Amino acid sequence: RRQRQMCIRDSNNNEVKMKKILLMIIFCSFAFGQSYHMQSMLSVKDGIKRADFEKAMINHNKSHKGLAAVNTFSVVNGPNAGKYVRVAAAQWPTPLDMVDSVFDAHSNHEPVPYDKWGSMFNIDGGMEFWTIRPDLSRNMPTVEGADINGEQPNFITIYYYGVQQGGNANTEAVFSRFNEIAIQSDSARPWVAMTKTLGGNVSVYSYSTPHMTMSEVLAPAQAEFATVLAQMYSEDSDLDTKVRNGWSWIWSETWRFRPELSTTN
């Protein structure tokens, strides 16, 4: 009888857990639907002075209003250091039913007199489309991509994970469990998970977090990461194998927000 009661109790607990998961999925679907992060990365051509490039960008930005609104960032570290990132900012994340109109607005906006900016840079891979993953995100920001107490952050740090062939299942399992544990903490730090959908290598996951100062993503964030990781190792002796069979490379970069090179919608 005791064994039967335990089985019933376990069954009830599993049912409650499943209901919570289903409610979370339904909430995420209603709250965000299918939405995207749209970005382009630019590198200044050889021989072009950075000051001249930024001055020309400010003039070009006169055409980036409404659906063509854009946020501009400078990459301050990592493999892309020195480049610029332009992010579609009419609505972030961009809902699926707005993608075409936003893409067209960025591609076919009205010309600006004396606009020489387009000849001053190379665009790396064209516009990239990243699918927002609210199921793997925490404290999801909803304004301009990443608001902190109503303010646009000074920085956004992104961690990229290159998934190896056949590694999606292990990657999803590790990231899902990490998020389940981390979301139980009292940390209010936003973490936005995305998977690349179009543009270059699409076997990539990214985790990004906004911050006002660089020190925020050093000791405090690393301590939070270490605590979660320690719990994962304590409950799963096969974690190393899952990681090795999930992704083959990791790298990070930090973007600095450039409001003077951005526009409003």
Disulfide bonds with the S-S distance in Angstrom:
none
